[in-house]
Amino acid sequence: MRTAADPAVAQIQAVGRRIAELRAGRGWTQDVFAERLQVSVDYVQRLERGSNLTIRSLVQIADKLTVQVIDLFAAPTSTERRAGRPPKAQREPK
C-alpha cells in the first residue's frame, strides 16, 4: 500500500493542490470548474485530492485552465490542505 511518505503519492497530491490553486486563482468555485470540465463536482474534488489523475484528465484540466500541462507539476505555493469534512472517526454522532 502506498502512503503519503511515498514520493509518487506526494507528487500526485501536490498536483492536486496545484490544480486547486490554479482554479481558485481564477476565482472559480469547484462547481464552476466542474461545469467547464463537464464533470461532477465530486470528480473535481477527487482531482484536487490527487486521485483520478490520468494523462487525459491532466491535458483537459490544463486546457480549461489555459496553462501548459507542465505547469500543473509546479510546486503548489501552499503545502496546507484545505479544511474539509473531518474523517468519520472525528465526526459527532447524529
Summary of the structure (lengths in Angstrom):
residues: 94
radius of gyration: 13.9
end to end distance: 32.3
largest distance: 45.4
contacts: 207
relative contact order: 0.17
helix: 59%
strand: 0%
